[in-house]
Amino acid sequence: MVDSNASSGSPEETQNPNPDGNEPSESDLTLDALTRKVQESLSLGKKHKFWETQPVGQFKDVGDSNLPEGPIEPPTPLSEVKQEPYNLPNLYEWVTCDMDSEETCNEVYILLTNNYVEDDDSMFRFNYSKEFLRWALRPPGYFRSWHIGVRVKSSKKLVAFITGVPARIRVRDDIVTMAEVNFLCVHKKLRSKRLAPVMIKEVTRRVHLENMWQAAYTAGVVLPTPISTCQYWHRSLNPKKLIDVGFSRLGARMTMSRTIKLYKLPESAVTPGFRKMELHDVPAVTRLLKTYLSQFAVAPDFDENDVEHWLLPKEDVVDSYLVESPETHEITDFSSFYTLPSSILGNQNYSILKAAYSYYNVATSTPLLQLMNDALIMAKQKDYDVFNALDVMQNESFLKELKFGPGDGKLHYYLYNYRIKQALKPSELGLVLL
Ligand SMILES: CCCCCCCCCCCCCC(=O)SCCNC(=O)CCNC(=O)[C@H](O)C(C)(C)COP(=O)(O)OP(=O)(O)OC[C@H]1O[C@@H](n2cnc3c(N)ncnc32)[C@H](O)[C@@H]1OP(=O)(O)O
């Protein structure tokens, strides 16, 4: 059974719905697992030799209300930013990965497919597609120099990777240009050799060279110090497969046919005017999102270019739908999800779990519950096996009712060089990282 603390929100973190009634029930494992982790990190005095040296909230400062919100360190003059890359062990060399190159993109894809985030039981591993990686890594204003690889000098084999992309993130009233750091990966054979801190320092250096001094990232592991801790919820679309591959369990007193019936959805969306987003919708969607995201403590500051990049539908990468009022033609509601399959490890019958991840949703006229149900219907229509959502934004309001079940892993959100006085509730977060 799946039980883990994978990163970046894998479905792999799940203990899926437990439908012994009509509603999935809360998993106790969740709290236990979290308590264990926090104890490991705090009470048992786990040292973070690297993170203790970084400008991030430190555990010892938690609850210290004298420390101000905002940047922890001021920017250094650009002339003082180290000009040369950090030293790597002698056998390895830095490379900048050109994601436009089919060959490089393929190498990155293979490294991640074989070595990226897994659940604790090694049943599932994220399988980001090449198209997804290109999308995730080339938003407006991206820097190729922030797509960093490590190769073995002799063979040129790619063995580690880390990336940043620029983003404007609003933290309360401040809009901060930051790096969103993601896809940190070290080949399984090179683990625990302190390569990750060097990679993080190198991406930091390259971000500094662009005169940016803050970053946002998520991880399944507890590090100093989360600004918020969220939970993944999972909505079965193909319960039989999910049970067959060990993603979820048949609930007590449930038969397979009752379970299939429980998760059945209508064939097509029910909201009048519900349709796929198109290019000409970008201005209206941007307005809708701007207004909606302004209520959260931390959220992206999207302009039209960002919306076109991040939210215009791209097959098997990102899906976006909206509601256009049949009478006024006004765009009143919006819903989106991205596609992140996982490899199913060591199963005779299945090799891929097709998962949709809730992205940004705005409901102003249609009830959010109905809008999300239509999103589930679209995902089912497109043959996804599961629909995942974090408890961020207003998601809590529909999760239980739409038969999502809580996963048993957590996703921690972090800011680098930006202090938040008090941890945020997931519902105060308006940010979804990939
Ligand atoms: C201004 C700009 C700033 C830009 C930078 C902002 C910060 C960005 C931060 C990165 C955001 C990434 C967001 C994502 O991509 S989250 C996804 C992370 N990737 C995976 O989980 C894939 C599978 N795992 C691996 O590839 C390796 O286990 C990794 C590479 C994760 C660690 O390699 P390894 O297992 O061989 O360990 P080590 O001996 O080299 O190093 C051990 C040190 O590394 C710290 N560690 C372990 N995992 C993480 C983690 N997920 N975030 C940050 N730090 C992490 C750990 O606490 C310890 O430090 P300390 O506890 O002793 O202090």
The ligand as a Gaussian input file, in Angstrom:
#p B3LYP/6-31G(d) Opt

LIG

0 1
 C       17.802000      33.215000      -4.775000
 C       17.696000      31.963000      -5.566000
 C       17.689000      30.748000      -4.631000
 C       17.498000      29.445000      -5.474000
 C       17.574000      28.173000      -4.633000
 C       16.350000      28.025000      -3.728000
 C       16.386000      26.705000      -2.952000
 C       16.010000      25.533000      -3.803000
 C       16.046000      24.266000      -3.019000
 C       15.777000      23.052000      -3.887000
 C       14.319000      22.876000      -4.207000
 C       14.071000      21.619000      -4.960000
 C       12.612000      21.395000      -5.271000
 C       12.477000      19.996000      -5.842000
 O       12.912000      19.724000      -6.914000
 S       11.700000      18.815000      -4.841000
 C       12.097000      17.295000      -5.647000
 C       13.376000      16.727000      -5.135000
 N       13.784000      15.571000      -5.896000
 C       13.568000      14.320000      -5.535000
 O       13.000000      14.033000      -4.489000
 C       14.023000      13.265000      -6.528000
 C       14.624000      12.062000      -5.888000
 N       15.704000      12.439000      -4.969000
 C       16.893000      12.901000      -5.373000
 O       17.189000      13.050000      -6.540000
 C       17.872000      13.234000      -4.260000
 O       17.504000      12.552000      -3.088000
 C       17.944000      14.753000      -3.976000
 C       18.542000      15.464000      -5.177000
 C       16.581000      15.333000      -3.657000
 C       18.851000      15.009000      -2.772000
 O       20.102000      14.444000      -2.999000
 P       20.751000      13.380000      -1.992000
 O       19.650000      12.569000      -1.430000
 O       21.820000      12.689000      -2.701000
 O       21.291000      14.287000      -0.785000
 P       22.712000      15.035000      -0.716000
 O       23.652000      14.225000       0.104000
 O       23.187000      15.419000      -2.059000
 O       22.319000      16.372000       0.066000
 C       21.687000      16.333000       1.302000
 C       21.176000      17.724000       1.591000
 O       20.159000      18.056000       0.621000
 C       18.966000      18.399000       1.292000
 N       17.811000      17.998000       0.511000
 C       17.369000      16.764000       0.261000
 N       16.268000      16.804000      -0.505000
 C       16.016000      18.099000      -0.743000
 C       15.005000      18.776000      -1.461000
 N       14.010000      18.125000      -2.075000
 N       15.036000      20.109000      -1.528000
 C       16.019000      20.796000      -0.906000
 N       17.000000      20.200000      -0.194000
 C       16.992000      18.862000      -0.116000
 C       19.038000      17.607000       2.590000
 O       18.129000      18.159000       3.549000
 C       20.487000      17.783000       2.951000
 O       20.721000      19.087000       3.471000
 P       20.820000      19.290000       5.068000
 O       19.519000      18.760000       5.635000
 O       21.979000      18.501000       5.534000
 O       20.962000      20.765000       5.290000

